[in-house]
Amino acid sequence: ISGAVVVDIADAEVAGGTAVSGGGVYAGDTSTMTIARSRVEGNTATSGSGGGLFTSADSVVIVNSTISHNTARGERGGALVALSGVVVVDGCSCVGNTALG
């Protein structure tokens, strides 16, 4: 997701995704994203960062969600990497995430 967009993900499962960075979700510049009551599980960043979620978005809000068992084969962020912007995480469970770099 990139560009001037607003994305709301609710009551969803993002699982088994693979990408260079942001195996589950990649939120690029100038985007705004909300993830609510969802699961981000079992995703892989193959050589970059952010197994579950990679963001350089203006704003990311994650509420009442689970981020688990994601892997970053790069240097950081098994669960989440935020390069810039504001990230709010509230009422979430983050377990079993791994960065291998």
N, C-alpha and C positions, 0 to 999 in steps of 0.2 A: 504494500500500500504506500503510495507516494503521491505527493502533490497536495493541493488544498482540498482535502476531503475529510469528512467526519464519518467514522466507522463505529458502530455499536455491535458488539458480539454478546449475546445473552443466551443462557440456557443451552450452551453448545459444548461440543467436544472437539478439540483440535489435537489429533493424535496421529502418530506415525509419519509425520512430515519430515522431509529432508531438504536442506538447502545449504549453500556455502555458509551463510550466516542467517540466524533467525529460522531455525528448522521448523518451528511451528508458526510463528507470526513475525513478519518483518514490517515495521512501521517506519517509513522514511520521513524526510523533511516536510515540514508544514502540515502534517496530518494530525488529527486528534482522534484518539481511540479510547473506547470504554469496553472493558471486558467484565461481565457480571455473571455470577452464578454458573461459571463454566469451568471446564477442565482442559488444561494444556499439558498433555502427557505423552511420553515416549517419542519425542521429536529429536532430531539430530542436526547440528550444524557441522557439516562435514570437514571443513578446514578453518572456519572462522569462529565467531563468538555468538553467544546467545542460543543455546540449544532449544529452549522454549520460546523465547521472545527476544528480538533485537530491535531497539528503537533509537532513532534520532528525531523523533516526532516532537512537536511543540508540547503535547500533553498526552499522557497515558494514565488512565485510572483503572485499577484492577480491584474489584470488590467481590467478596464472598466466593472466591474461586480457588481452584487447586492447580498448582504448577509442580508437576512431579515427574521423576524418572526421565528427564531430558538430558542430553549429552552435547557438550561443545567439544569438538576435537581440536579446536584452536586454543587460544591462550586464556580465555576467561568466560565466565557466565554460563554455567550449566542451565540455570533457570532463566536468567534475565540479564541483558546488558543494555544500559541506557547511556548513550553518548552525550546527549544534551536534552534540554527540555525539562518538564516537570513530570515526575512519576509518583503516583499515589497508590500504595498497596494497603488495603484495609480488609481485615477479616478473612485472610487467605492462608492456605497451607502450602508451604514450599518444602518438599521432602524428596530425598533420593536423587537430586540433580548433581551432575558431575561435569567438571571442566578438566580436560586431559592435557592441555598444553603446558 
